[in-house]
């Protein structure tokens, strides 16, 4: 991405090409957010999903098992997603963020989640014997079309006071928009995580219960469907660009409280 790279040297910016979305919003956003992450000691890069899976396995004391949709063992192609890895100056992984793209032109989140196709390419052979997902979220059927599932977020303990949960998800959403022209960005968050303010901190404007996971790799968990459409995504980036960062963080934390 030459116009960004000329202003800021960062390995991840070499791989960003704005194919979709408003350049007048995205260019200043990418510059600002990567500068902020660099100031926090992170060297960012896109890395394979295998790196995410290995990092998750090596940090189980502070990181629950990944949901299967981020594990390539279950049959998705690398082009169907991406992983952002943040390394410290010693080269150690201290932060991650991932995304998967779904083309749901003829289906919806509710259908794909309840059939377990959200999680597995071949649910009948990959699912756990008693694994189910039940969606009662109000807009579970509305979320369709070009959908990005955002997740895989983890921050090493010594990096958890640096507002990475407010920066990396926004970077991931913006990049996904440029790549796939996403119509919706979604995630599912455990109720305790939502209660702790994570959904609002990440910038999600819609939080709806419930998505109930049972008998799968992450156990029995009541989750919320959190989502935003493209207009809401861009409005959030416009605010991020326009406001002093300390004011933006304060506003976001008030919403998360």
N, C-alpha and C positions, 0 to 999 in steps of 0.2 A: 504494500500500500504506500506508494511513493510520496504522496502529499503528507502523510503522517510521518513516515520514516525520516523525511527531511527535517522535521521539527523535533523528533524524539527517537533516540536509538533504543529499540527494545525488540527482542527476538519475535515476540508475538505479533507485532505490527507488520512485519514482513509478510505475514500470512493472511492479513485481513484485506479483502477486496470488496468494496461496497457495490454489490450488484443490485440491491434493493434498499429502499428506505431513503429518507431525506438526508442528503449529504450535509446540508447546512446545520443539521442537528447532530448527525453521527460523527463527523470529523472532529469537532471540538469535544464531543463527549469522549471519544476514544483517547484523544490526547490527554484530557484531564484525568480520566479514571486510571489510565496506565501510569501517569505521573504520580498519582496518589499511591498506587500500589508499589511503585518503585521506591517511594519515600519510606514505605513500611518495610523495605528490605526484601521485596519479592522480585525474583526474576521469572517472568511468565513465559510459558510456551505451550503450544498444543502438543499433546503426547498421546500415545495409543491407549485404548481402554485397558489393555493388560497392565499398564502402569497403575491405573486407578485401582484395579482389582487387587494387585499386589500390595499397594499402599494400605488399602482397607484391611487386608489380612494381617498386616504387620502392626496395625494400630487399633486392634480390637478393644484395648482397654479404654479408649476414648471415642470409639467409632462403631456404631452398630453395623451389622452386615449390610452390604449393598442390596437394594432390591434388584431382582434378576434382570430388569431391563437395561442395566448398565454393565452386565457381564456378557462378553461376546461368546462365552461358552454356549449360550442359549440361541445363537444362530443369526444375529443381525450383522449387517455389513458395516465396515468402518465408515463408509460414506453416509450412513444414516445417523451419525452423531459426531460429537467431539468431546474432548477432555481438555480442560485448562488446568495446568499444574503450576503452582507457585513454589519455587525453591529459594532457600535462603542463600547467603553468600558462600556457605560451605557446600552447596549443591544438594542439601537435604530437602525432601518434600515437606512443606509446612502448610500447604493449602491446596484444595482441589475444588473444581466445579465442572459439571458435565451436563450434556444435553443430548436428547434423542429427538429425531424428526419423525413424524407420522403423517401420512397422507390419508386423512379420514374423510374424503369427499363424499363417500357413500355410507359412512357409519359415524359413530360418535364415541366420546370418552366412555360413556356408560356401557355401551355395547362391547367396546374393546377391553375395558377393565373387567367386566363381569364374565366375559369369555376367557379371560386371562391372556388374550392376544397382546394386550399392552405389555405384558411381562415376558412372554415366550413366543418364539416363532412357531413352535409346535407344542401347544399347551397340553395336549393329551399325553404326550410322551415325557414332557419336562416337568409338569406340575407335581407337587407333593400329593400323596394319596388323598388327603382331606382338605386340600387347599381351595379356598373360595375367596371371591371379592364381591361385595355387595355395595352398590352405589345408590344412595338416596338423596344425594346433593341435588338441589333444585335445578341447576343448569347442566347436569351431567349429560343430557341429550343434546343440549345446545352447542356444547364444545365439539366442533367438528371442523372439517376442512384441513388446512395446513396448520398442524399443531406441533408445538415444541414442548417436550417434557423436560423441565429443568430440575436438576438435583445433583446428587453425588457431592454435596458440599461438606467439606471438613477443614478444620483449622487447628493446627497443633496448639496445645495449651498455652504456650508462651506467646502465641500470636492472636489470642482471643479477645484482647482488649483494644484491637486496632480497627474495628468496624469493617472487617473483611466481609462479614455477612451482608453488609450493605453495598459493597463495591463489586465483589466478584459475580454475584447473581445478575447485577445490572450489565456488567460487561458481557456475560454469557448471553443474556436476552438480546442485547443489541447486535452481537455478532450473528446470532441465529437469524435475526431479522434480515441482515444483509445477505445471508446465504440462502435462506429458504422463503423469504417473503412471508413469514409466519403470520397467521391470522389470530392465533391464540397461543399464549405461553401459560403452561400449567405446571403444577406439582401436586403431590399429596404429602401432607405433613401430619405427624402424630399430634394428637390433641394437646399433649403436654408441651410440645414444641410451639404450637400456635399460641397456647396460653402464655408462653414466655416471650411473646412478641416477635418471633422470627418471621412470620409471614409479612407483617407490616414493615419490618426492618428491611426485608428483601424487596419491598415495593409492591407487593400484591394488593390489589384493590378489591378483590372478591374472595371471601372466605366462606365456604359452605360445607356443612356437615350433612351426611357423613359418607366416608368411604371406609368400609369395614373389611380389614384383611384378616383371614383366619387360616391357620394351618400351614402357612408358607414359611419361607426362609427367615422372615423377620418376626415370626410369631403372630400372636393375635393382637391387632392394633386398631384402635378407632382413629381414623384420620379425617382431615378436612381436605376437600378439593379447593386448592387456591389457584386463581387464574386471573389473567388480564387479556384484553384484546389489544390490537395494534395501536389504536388511538390512545388507550391508556398507557401503553408502553412508551410511546413517543412523548406524551405529556409529562411523564415522569423524567425522561431524559432532558427535556426542555427545562424543567425545574432544576434539575441537577446542574445543568450548564449555567443557569442564570443566577443561582443563589450562591452566596458565600458558603463554603462547605460546612463550616461549623453551624451555620443557620439551617442548612439542609439536614444535617444530622440531627440537630435539636428538634426540628419539625417532625422528622421521621420517628424519632424516639418517643415523642409525645403521642404519636399515633399508635406506637407499639405498646405503650404502657397500659 
